[in-house]
Amino acid sequence: MKNKAETFFSEDEKKKVEETVHGVECCTIGEVAVMVVSSSDEYREATVLGSVLLGSGISLVVSEAFLNASLNYFILLSFLFFPLMWVLFKYMPALKTAFVGRQRLEEAVRERALRAFYEKGLYKTKANTGVLFFISLLEHKVWVLADKGIYEKVDQQTLNSFALSVSRGIKESRGCDALCSSIAEAGKILAKHFPLTAGDTNELPNQIMTE
């Protein structure tokens, strides 16, 4: 069964992104990679808190309405509803975001993007010119990270502007176009500071990576 990350972009959209990355890398030694994940963290604390609060709330309503507000029944129902709520959060992970602070979400995505940068070998390019467009669907957040070679010429603020453009595009249901546009704009900067040289090879996959 495919996860949300695998089906977020259609096959035609995936091909368009791949062609955009290929077009960019024809003009620069820079390497661009795109990764989409369903979620950056399991947020277990949100599952526990949400299950307790929702389970207790439902138990309170049921005991008040049908069981004469019995404390014993309320406690019993709370224990019964807790695992049911746990399953609900498992199959509806979007509910977790209501029990997680904004800062926690941002930190989770940033840490997951950084981990992906190393797990997928973006730091191994010869000239340290890897750039990662990282999209985390549950949190509705995008991060753009670059290797140290890029940071010598391009600041994080510029990369953040690309991330913001992609994030806005996703919210407006034009994620693929926004992503391709940002990759192309990044490519112009890469071509300016890191032009193509003889013997350059494609060191990273052009296809969208998912997890």
C-alpha positions as CSV (number, residue, x, y, z in Angstrom):
1,M,0.0,0.0,0.0
2,K,1.4,3.4,-1.1
3,N,1.8,6.1,1.5
4,K,0.7,9.7,1.1
5,A,4.1,10.8,0.1
6,E,4.2,8.4,-2.8
7,T,0.9,9.6,-4.2
8,F,1.2,13.3,-3.5
9,F,2.4,14.1,-6.9
10,S,0.9,12.3,-10.0
11,E,3.1,10.4,-12.3
12,D,3.0,13.2,-14.9
13,E,4.0,15.7,-12.1
14,K,6.8,13.5,-11.0
15,K,8.1,13.4,-14.5
16,K,7.9,17.2,-14.8
17,V,9.9,17.6,-11.6
18,E,12.5,15.1,-12.8
19,E,12.8,17.0,-16.1
20,T,13.2,20.3,-14.3
21,V,16.0,18.9,-12.1
22,H,17.7,17.5,-15.2
23,G,17.4,20.8,-17.0
24,V,19.0,22.7,-14.1
25,E,21.8,20.2,-13.7
26,C,22.7,20.6,-17.3
27,C,24.0,24.1,-16.5
28,T,25.7,23.7,-13.2
29,I,27.8,21.3,-11.1
30,G,25.2,21.8,-8.4
31,E,23.1,18.8,-7.5
32,V,19.4,19.2,-6.7
33,A,17.3,16.6,-4.9
34,V,13.7,16.5,-3.9
35,M,12.2,14.4,-1.1
36,V,8.6,14.1,0.1
37,V,7.7,12.4,3.4
38,S,4.3,11.8,4.9
39,S,5.4,13.0,8.3
40,S,8.6,14.1,9.9
41,D,7.9,12.5,13.3
42,E,5.4,10.1,14.9
43,Y,4.6,12.6,17.6
44,R,3.9,9.9,20.2
45,E,3.3,12.5,22.9
46,A,0.4,14.0,20.8
47,T,-1.1,10.5,20.4
48,V,-1.0,9.9,24.1
49,L,-2.4,13.3,25.0
50,G,-5.0,13.3,22.4
51,S,-6.2,9.8,23.2
52,V,-6.5,10.7,26.9
53,L,-8.3,13.9,26.3
54,L,-10.7,12.7,23.6
55,G,-11.3,9.4,25.4
56,S,-12.0,11.1,28.7
57,G,-14.3,13.7,26.9
58,I,-16.4,11.0,25.2
59,S,-16.5,9.0,28.4
60,L,-17.8,12.1,30.3
61,V,-20.5,12.8,27.8
62,V,-21.7,9.1,27.7
63,S,-21.7,8.8,31.5
64,E,-23.5,12.1,31.9
65,A,-26.1,11.3,29.3
66,F,-26.8,7.6,29.9
67,L,-25.2,6.4,33.1
68,N,-26.3,9.0,35.7
69,A,-22.9,10.6,35.8
70,S,-21.5,7.5,37.5
71,L,-17.8,8.0,38.4
72,N,-17.1,4.3,38.2
73,Y,-18.6,4.1,34.6
74,F,-16.6,7.2,33.6
75,I,-13.3,5.6,34.7
76,L,-14.2,2.3,33.0
77,L,-15.2,4.0,29.8
78,S,-12.1,6.1,29.8
79,F,-10.0,3.0,29.8
80,L,-12.1,1.5,27.1
81,F,-12.0,4.6,24.8
82,F,-8.3,5.2,25.2
83,P,-7.2,2.4,22.8
84,L,-9.9,3.3,20.4
85,M,-8.7,6.8,20.3
86,W,-5.1,5.5,19.8
87,V,-6.2,3.6,16.7
88,L,-8.1,6.8,15.5
89,F,-4.9,8.8,15.7
90,K,-3.0,6.1,13.9
91,Y,-5.3,6.1,10.9
92,M,-5.9,9.9,11.0
93,P,-2.5,11.3,11.8
94,A,-3.6,14.8,10.9
95,L,-5.4,14.9,14.3
96,K,-2.0,14.9,16.0
97,T,-1.2,18.5,14.9
98,A,-3.9,19.8,17.2
99,F,-1.9,18.5,20.2
100,V,1.5,19.6,19.0
101,G,2.9,23.1,19.3
102,R,4.0,25.1,16.3
103,Q,7.6,25.2,17.4
104,R,7.7,21.4,17.9
105,L,6.4,20.9,14.4
106,E,9.0,23.2,12.9
107,E,11.8,21.6,14.8
108,A,10.7,18.1,13.8
109,V,10.7,19.0,10.1
110,R,14.0,20.8,10.3
111,E,15.6,17.8,12.0
112,R,14.1,15.3,9.6
113,A,15.3,17.4,6.6
114,L,18.8,17.5,8.0
115,R,18.7,13.7,8.7
116,A,17.5,13.1,5.1
117,F,20.4,15.3,3.8
118,Y,22.9,12.9,5.3
119,E,20.9,9.6,4.9
120,K,20.5,10.3,1.1
121,G,24.2,11.2,0.7
122,L,23.7,14.8,-0.4
123,Y,26.8,15.8,1.5
124,K,29.0,13.5,-0.6
125,T,29.0,15.5,-3.8
126,K,32.5,16.4,-5.1
127,A,32.2,20.1,-4.8
128,N,29.8,20.1,-1.8
129,T,27.1,21.6,-3.9
130,G,24.0,19.4,-3.0
131,V,20.6,21.2,-2.5
132,L,17.6,19.4,-1.0
133,F,14.0,20.5,-1.4
134,F,12.3,18.7,1.5
135,I,8.5,18.5,1.8
136,S,6.8,17.2,4.9
137,L,3.1,16.7,4.2
138,L,1.6,16.3,7.7
139,E,3.1,19.5,9.0
140,H,2.5,21.4,5.7
141,K,6.1,22.6,5.8
142,V,8.9,22.8,3.3
143,W,12.7,23.1,4.0
144,V,15.5,23.8,1.5
145,L,18.9,22.8,2.7
146,A,22.3,23.1,1.0
147,D,25.8,21.8,1.5
148,K,28.7,24.0,2.7
149,G,29.8,24.8,-0.9
150,I,26.5,26.4,-1.6
151,Y,26.4,28.4,1.7
152,E,29.7,30.1,0.6
153,K,27.7,31.8,-2.1
154,V,24.0,31.6,-1.1
155,D,22.5,32.5,2.3
156,Q,19.8,30.6,4.1
157,Q,17.3,33.4,3.6
158,T,17.4,32.9,-0.1
159,L,16.8,29.2,0.3
160,N,14.0,30.0,2.7
161,S,12.3,32.1,0.0
162,F,12.3,29.0,-2.3
163,A,10.8,26.9,0.5
164,L,8.1,29.6,1.1
165,S,7.2,29.6,-2.6
166,V,6.8,25.9,-2.6
167,S,4.8,25.9,0.6
168,R,2.4,28.6,-0.8
169,G,2.0,26.7,-4.0
170,I,1.0,23.5,-2.2
171,K,-1.6,25.4,-0.2
172,E,-3.0,26.8,-3.4
173,S,-3.1,23.3,-5.0
174,R,-0.3,24.0,-7.5
175,G,2.5,22.3,-5.7
176,C,4.2,20.8,-8.7
177,D,4.3,24.1,-10.6
178,A,5.6,25.9,-7.5
179,L,8.3,23.3,-6.9
180,C,9.5,23.3,-10.5
181,S,9.5,27.1,-10.5
182,S,11.6,27.2,-7.3
183,I,14.0,24.6,-8.6
184,A,14.5,26.6,-11.8
185,E,15.1,29.8,-9.9
186,A,17.6,27.9,-7.6
187,G,19.2,26.6,-10.8
188,K,19.9,30.1,-12.1
189,I,21.8,30.9,-8.9
190,L,23.7,27.6,-9.1
191,A,24.6,28.2,-12.7
192,K,25.9,31.6,-11.9
193,H,28.1,30.6,-9.0
194,F,28.8,26.9,-9.9
195,P,28.8,26.7,-13.7
196,L,29.1,23.3,-15.4
197,T,32.6,22.0,-15.9
198,A,34.0,19.3,-18.1
199,G,33.7,15.8,-16.7
200,D,30.8,16.7,-14.4
201,T,28.6,13.7,-13.6
202,N,25.1,13.3,-12.1
203,E,25.8,12.4,-8.5
204,L,22.2,12.4,-7.1
205,P,18.9,11.0,-8.4
206,N,16.6,13.3,-10.3
207,Q,13.5,11.4,-9.3
208,I,11.5,12.5,-6.3
209,M,12.5,10.5,-3.2
210,T,9.7,9.5,-0.9
211,E,9.4,8.0,2.6
